[in-house]
Amino acid sequence: MAEQTKVMALEKVVIRFSGDSGDGMQLAGNIFSTISATVGNGISTFPDYPADIRAPQGSLTGVSGFQVHIGADKVFTPGDKCDVLVAMNAAALKMQYKFAKSTACIIIDTDCFQKADLEKAAFKTDNPIEEMGIKQDVIAAPITQMVKDCLAETGMDNKSMLKCRNMFALGLVCWLFNRDLSIAENFLREKFAKKPAVAEANIKVIHAGYDYGHNTHASANHTYKVETKVKVPGKYMDISGNKATAYGLIAAAENAGLRLFLGSYPITPATDILHELSKHKSLGVMTVQCEDEISGCATAVGASFAGALAVTSTSGPGVCLKSEAMNLAVITELPLVVVNVQRGGPSTGLPTKSEQTDLLQALFGRNGESPMPVLAAASPTHCFDAAYEACKIALEHMTPVVLLTDAFVANGSGAWKLPELSDYPAINPPYVTPEMKENYTPYQRNPETDVRYWAIPGQEGFMHILGGLEKDSNTGAISTDSDNHDLMCRLRAAKVAKIPVPDVKVEGCVDDADLLIVGFGGTYGHLYSAMEEMNAAGRKVALAHFVNLNPLPANTAEVLSRYKKVVVAEQNLGQFAGYLRMKVDGFVPYQYNEVKGQPFVVSELVDTFTEIINK
């Protein structure tokens, strides 16, 4: 009888799956994170993949990774380094070992460490473990051969069998962390519903990996368990930022009583929003995959004029092309949500990597005086709330709105408790009233908010024309009068400035911090974790993280002037810091800036912030 394996309790653990782009590391990571979210663990994920459509097999440039951080309580980042590294070939070990802790367990497929594999990965000897100076525990298993043996009687060809290798690694990791395979089975049967034989083959391989760990005690007679501390009743799912954004748009349309229209053109890393929304025609969602970015935005402007909740999705290069149509929405004062999933730039730049370098583009990147509200989502799960708020602002204030996410937030995921739609605020567009019939002009405004009233084409008694030429504020006729243009520019700006947004919240040592960390958007988890770590070490640190960027919260100046030292941390070369200096008199912060295409590293943040306090 096999010796009983001991189970050790952990508060949190980080696992990184890595291999060729075609090895299915993203799928393996997604399934593991879904299992973890379903049992109530806190999760945060980070898919890290190359821009190559298909790099040469076994090459260093073709390595794809997926890191998942699970915790007994809520977790805020995917983790700086991993406790378990799965390396499906020699190139993956070479490229991903830097992400492993000194205490990490490393799992390798020895069948992919042959002479040719080692040469592709630029190893100089036939012993990569020794060559790299790896001292950690290594579980070296002939995964490829075991998968072939497992599927030998299925009739599958060799190529199809090799596609199941990722499931063996997943099964082994599931054994290591005492995960229930039934959730993975359901996931695979749903994913391959049209190919049941493929689903059953993958399920068979997962069990083979699990059994291998159980029978060989691969981790020296102990496994691990991350038990959820606080279980809040409700339905949970592992959700990516792009999917959460799509759901938030659908929820806003439902609460507003409008059809949702998305005009879009595929672009990394925003395309999944289009993919997700296209699945929901039963909810009244209309999606159009246009021939280019310009038409994607222009169709959305047209749909808005027709009375829909209109959205266009893209990344930085697409916003450049959409800017003219976005300005058309500004001057016509039509509601439009522009979702910008930021990536590394300029130009094509780093299409699969993450930055926050489009902030100034969102604020000012159009011709003329063209004010737009700008929001930034703080996490994958927060994308739902941010998308909902962007729609509410657009519809209630008759303006285009930019929602900034980024590749890290959009592709990453978190454990999300499905919300009750009734808990979200109502959305009430400023429709024309019957009393305005026959006397309506298109720029007739609410005197308190400066928001124009919305008449839907076809309403009897509300015929009107909108367009890109400036209009008279009273009649709506084309006007080149200088005073009228000055007035209209000021009215459009005042309308945006009057939009009520929540105060920025300060967390941590609110009353007596020696350092205030300031950030926006998808860096929240890393900045919050750095603050927590420093407070635990006895340092007095606070965090003010911004979601609403234009207009800024009313308490912005008061918060920034309250603390001895302030550091603005962002994934660009200082755009938010410069914007805050423009808006807040006398504000001169410290700055922490990176444009590496990778998330912040918490330990590096802690070191830098500690140096600032000690100055």
N, C-alpha and C positions, 0 to 999 in steps of 0.2 A: 504494500500500500504506500502511495506517495506521502511524503512528509507534509503535514499541514502548513500552509502558507500563512504567515502573520500579516495582519492588516494594520497599517499605521495611519493615524489620522493626520491630515494636513489642513492648514488654514487656506492655502492657495498653492497653485502650481501652474507652471508655464510649459506648454508643449509646442514644439516647432516641427512641422512636417516639411520635408524638402526633397526635391528630386527634379527630374526633367520636366519641362513644361507639359509634356504629354503624360506624365506619370499620375495625374489625378490628385495632386497634393491639396488643391483647393477643395475638391470634393471630400477628401478624407477629413480635412480640418473642419469643413462645414458640418459634416455628420457628427463629429465629436462635439462641436460646440452646440449643435441642436440637442444632442443627448443631455449635455450639461445644463442647458437652459431649461429643458423640460423638467428636470428634477429640482429646479429652483436655485441652482448655483448662479452666482454672479459671473458674467463672462465679458470678455473684450477680445476682439480678434483683429488681426492685421494680415491681410493677404499681400504678399510681396512678390510680384512676378515681372518678368522682363517685357520690353516692348516688342521684341521679335515675334512675328506671327508664329514661326516655328524654327527656333534655333537648331543647329545640328545636334543630334542626339549625343548625350554625354559631354557636351561642351560646357565650359565655364559660364559662357554668356547665356545659356539656356536654362539655368537653374531657377526654379520657382519655389517659393516658400509660403507657408501659412502658419502663423503663430496664434495660439489661443491661450488666454489667461483665464483660469477658472478659480473661483474663490468661495469660501463658506459664506462670506458676506459680499457686499457690492464691490466690484473692482472697476477701476477707472482707466486703466491702460492695458495694452497687450503684454506689458512687462518689458524691462530692458533686455534681460537675457533669459534663456530657457532652462528648465530643469530636465527636460527630455528633448533630445534632438533625434529625429528620424531622418537619416540620410540614405536615400534609395540608390545612390550611385556615388562613384568617387568624386565627381565634380561637385555634387551637393555637399559632401563632407568638406571639401576644400573651401568652398565659398561660404558655408553656413556655420562652420565651427566657431567662428568669432562671436556668434550669438549664444553660445553655450556657457553656462556657469562652470566654475571649476569643479563643482560637485555634480554636474549633470550626468545623466545616463544617456548613452549614445547607442542608437539602434541602426545597424547597417545591413544591407543585402549583399552578402559576400559574393554572390553570383555576378554582381555588377562592379566588382573590384578586380577584374582580370587585367592582363597586361595591356590590352588595347584601351580599356577604360582608364587605367592609370596614366597612360600616355596622353589621352585626350585631356585629362585633368592636370597635366603638367607636373605629375609626380616624377621624381628622379629615381626612386627605388621601388621595390615591390612590396614594401611594408609602409603604407601611408600612416598608420597609427603611430609607428615609431618615428617616421620622418616628421610628422607634425608635432611630436612631443605630447601626444594625448595621454593623460594620466587617468582620465575618468573611466568609469565602468563602461565597457562596450559589449552590447549584445550583438554578436556576429552570427547571423543566421542565413542559410541559403534560401532566401525568400522566393526567388524566381523558380527554383526547382521544386520547392514545396507547393507552390501554386500550380505548377504544371501537373504534379502528382495528384493534387486534390481534384483537378478538373479533367483528368485523363479520360474518364469514361463519359464525359458530357458530349463529346463530338465536336467541341469548339476547336477552331484553328489556333495555331500558335500565337498569332497577333492578338486575337481576342482574349486568350488566356492571360497574356502579359498585361493587358489593360486592367486586370483584377489584382495586380500586385499591391496597389495602394490599400485595398481592403484587408489584405493580410497584415500590413503594418497597423492599420486601424484596429483590427481585432486584437493584436498584441498590446496596443496602448489601452484599449478598453479593458483588457484583463489586468493590466498594470494598475488601473485606477478603479477597478471594480464597477465597471459600467454595465448597465443592462442592455443586451444586444437587441432586445425586442424593438426598441425605438429605432435603431439603425435598420432593422429589417423592414419596418413600416416605411421608413424614409426611402429605401431602395425600391420597394414595391410600388411606391407612388411615383418615384422618378422614372422608373422603367416600366410604367404601366402598359405601354404598347410593346414591350419586349420582355415578357415574363421570364423567359429562359435566361436572359442577361441578369435580371434581378436575382434569380435563384442561384446563379453561379457566383455572383458577388456575395450573397448571403452565406453560401457554403464556404467561401474563402475567409470571410470575417470570422466564422466559427473556427476555421482551421488555425488562424492566427491566435485567437483566444486560447484554443486548446494547446497550442505550442507553448505559450507562456505558462499555462497551468501545469502542463506535464513536465516541463524542463526547469521550472522555477527560475526563469530567466533573470530575475532581479534579486538573486541571492535570498530566496525564501521569504520575501516580504512584498506585499503590494500596498497600495495606498488608497485612501478614501477622503474625499472632500465633502463633508456633510454640511448641508445648508443650515445656517444658524437660525435665521428668522424666515418662516414660511408665511407669506402673505397670500391668502386665498385668491384664486383667480386663474385664468388661462394664460400661460406664458408661451412665448416662442422666441427663437433666435432670429433676430431681424437685422438685415443690413441697412445702412443709411439710405441707399437708393430706394429700397423697397419701402422703408418707413416714410420717405418723402412722397412716394406715389400714394401710399395709404392716406397721408395727411391731406393731399390734394383731393382725393376722393371724399374724405370726411367733410372737408370744407364745402365742396359742391353739394353734398347731401344736406348739410345744415343750411346752406344758402338757397336751396331749392332750385339749383341750376344744373344744366348739363356741363360736364367737364370736357374741355377740348385741349388736346396737346398737339401742337405743331412742332415737329422736331426733325433733326438730321443726326444720324448716328455719329457719336464721337466719344472716344475714351476720355474719362471714365464715367460718362453720364448716360450711356446708352441703355443701361438696365432700367432706368425710369420709363423710357419708351417701351421697352419689352414688358415691364410689369403692367403698365396702364393698358397696353393692348390686349391683355387677358380679361379685362373687366367691362366688356361691352354690355353685359347683363346689368351693370350698374349705371348705364347711360353714358359711359365714357367713350369719347370719340378721339381716335388717334390718327394722325396723318404723318407718315414718314415722307418728308419732302425731298426735293431734288438737291437742296443745298440749305445752308444755314439761314440765308436771307429769306427764302420763302418759308422756312420753318417759323420764323418770327412774324413774317407778314401775314401768313394764314391765321396765326393766333390773334393778331390785331383785328383781322376781319371777323373772326369768331366772336371777339369781345364786342365789336360794334353790333353784332347780331344778337347779343344778349347772353352769351355763354360765359362761364368761368374759364378764361383763356390762359394757357401756360405754354411756354417754350423752354426746352431744356438743352444745355450745352456745356462746354468748358471754355476756358479763356479765349482760344483762337476763334471759337464760334461767336463769342460776344463781340469781338472786333467786327465781324461781318453783320451781326444783328443790330449794330448800334443805330443805323439809320431808321430801321423799323421801330426800334425802341423809342427813338426820338419822336416818331409819328404818334406813338402812344402817349408821350408826354404832352405834345401840343394839342392832341385831340382829347386828352384827359380821359382815356379809356383804361379800365382795369386790366392789368396784365401781370402775370408772375413769370419772371425770368430766373430759372434755376441755373446757377453757374457752379458746376462741380470742378473746383480749381485743381489744376495739375501743374507740373513743372514747366516753366517757359524760359525765355520767350520763344516765339514761333512754335514748331512742333515740340521742341524742348525735351522734356521727360514725360511722355504721355501716360505712363502708368504710375508715376510718382506724385507725391503730394506737396503742395505749397499753399501759402496764403498771399500770393503775389498779385492777385487781381482786385485787391481792396480799392486802390485809387482808381482803377478802371471802372469799378462799380459805382463809385461816388462821382467821378468827374469825366469818365471816358466817352463823352459825346459832345457834339458841337452845340454852341449856344448855351444859354442858361437852361439846364435840363435837370432839375432836382428830382431825385428818386429816393424813396425809402430803401434802406439796405439792412438786411438781417443776416446773421451768420449762425448756423446750427452748431451746437457744442458737442454733440456725440451722435453715434448712429441712431440711438433711440430718440434723441431729441429732435431728429429730422422731422418726425411726425408733427410735433408741436410747432416747430419753426415753419413748416410748410402751411399748416393751418393758419398760423398768425399772418404769414405773408398774404394768403388769400383774403383773410378778413380785412387787412389794411387796404389791399388793392380794390376790393369791392366796395368798402364803406367810404373810401376817400378818392375813388375814381382816379387811380394813378397806377402806372407800372411800378412794380416792386422787384428788387433784386434779392434773391435768396442765395447766399453763399454757403456751399458746403465745400468739401475737398475730397481728394481721392482716399485719404485715410479714413475719413468719416463715412464716405459713400460705400466703400468696399468692405470696411470693417463692420462688425456686428456686435450686438449686446443682447442680454436677456430682457425681453420686453413684455410687460403685463398688458394684455389687450384692454384698452380703455373703454369706458362707456361714453358714447357720443353725446349723451345728454349732459355730461359733465362739462362739455366745452361751451364757450360763450356763443350766443346767437350771432349770426351774420346778417346784417340788415342793410342792403344796398340802398342808396338815396334815390329811389325811383320817383318819377314825376307823380303828382297827385291829380285827381280829376279836376280840381279847381284851376290847374294850370292850362287846361285844354284850350286850344286856339290862341293862347297868349304866350306859349312856351318859346323861348329861344335857347340854343344849346349851351350857352355859358351863363345861364341863370343860376345863381349860387345861393347856398345856405349862408346867411350873413355871419353866423358864428364860426363855421368851420372852413369857409371859403370853398367848399366842395360843390361842384356843379351837379345838377340833377340829371338823372339817367332816364332817357326815353329810348325804348326799344323800337327799332324800325318796324313799321307796320301798325303802330298804335295810332288809331284815328285821332286827328287833331294835334299830333306831335311831329309833323314832318319837319325834318331838319337836315342840314348838311355839315359834315365834319371833314377836315382835310389838313394837309401839312402846311398850308399858308396861314399866316396869322389872321385871326378873326377879331372882329369888333366885340368888345366885352358885353355890349348891350344887344346888338342885333344878330350877331353871329355871321355877318357878312364879311368877306375878305377885306382886310384893312392893312394899309401900309402907314397909318398915322403913327408918328413917333411916340406921342404921349400914350396912345392906346397900347403900343407894344411894351412900353415901360411898365404900364399898369398890369398887363397880362403876365409878364415875367414875374412881377412881384406877387401877384395873386397865386401863381403856380408854386412859387417858393414858399409863400406863407401857408398854403394848404398843407404842404409836407411838414413844415416846421411845427404846425399845430397838432400833428398826429400824436395822440397820447400813447406813451410807451411806459412800461414799468421802470421803476428806479433800479439802478444797478445794485446788486446784492453784494455785500462784503462778507466773506467767510473767514474763519480762523480767529486770530486774535484781533477782533474787530476794534476794540477800544484802545489798545496799547501796543500795536505792532511796531517794530523797528523797521520793517520793510513791508511795503504793499506791492504784491505782484499784480500786474495788469495784463490781461490777454483778451483774445476774442476767438470765437469759432472753435474749430476742432482741436485746439491745444488744451481744452479745459481739463481733461483727465490727467494729463502729465503735469500741468501746473498745480492742480489740486493735490496730486500725490506728492509733489515736491514740498508744498506747504505743509501737508500732514507730517511728512518725514522730518522736516525742520522743527515743527512744533513739538514733536515727540522727543527731539534731541534738546529741547529747552530753548530754542530760538523763537522769538515772537514775530510771527509772520502772518500776513493776511492776504486774501486774494479777492480781486474785483474782476470778474469775467464778463465781458460784454457780448450780448446777443444783438441788441438794437444799436446799429451804428449810425444810421441817419433816419430820423433825428436821434441824437444821443439822449440818454435818460436825463431828466431834469436835475438830478443830484450829482451829475458827473463832476463838475468843478469842485463841489463841496467835498466829495470823496477823495479826489486826487490831491487836494490841498491839506487834507487832514493828517497825513503821515510824514514822518521825517524823511524817508527815502522811498522812492517809487521806481520800479523797474518794469518796463514794457517788454514782454517777451512775445515774439512772433516769428513765423516762418517766412520772412522776407527781410529786406534790408532796412526796415524802419518805417513802413508806410503808416501803421496805426499810430506810432509815436509821433510822427510828423503831423498827422491829422489832429491828434489831441492837442499838440502845441498850437495849431491853428485855431482851435476852438476854445481853449482854456488859457486865459491870460496868465503869463508868468510860469507856465508849467514846463519844467525841464527835467525829464526823467532819465534814469539810467536805461540802457537798452541791451537786450539779449536777442541776437538775430542769427538765424540759420536758413540757408536755402540748399539743403542737402537732399531734398526729395524723400527724406525719411522722417518718422516722428521724432519728437524730442526724446532725449534719454534722461530719465528722472535723476539719476546720479550726477549727471553733468549739470543739470539745473541747480541741484542742491549745492554743488561745489561753487558755482558762479554766484548764486544768491548769498551764500555764506561770505564770500569775499567782499561783496558789496556792503553787507552789514558791518564787516570788520574794518572798512575804510574809515 
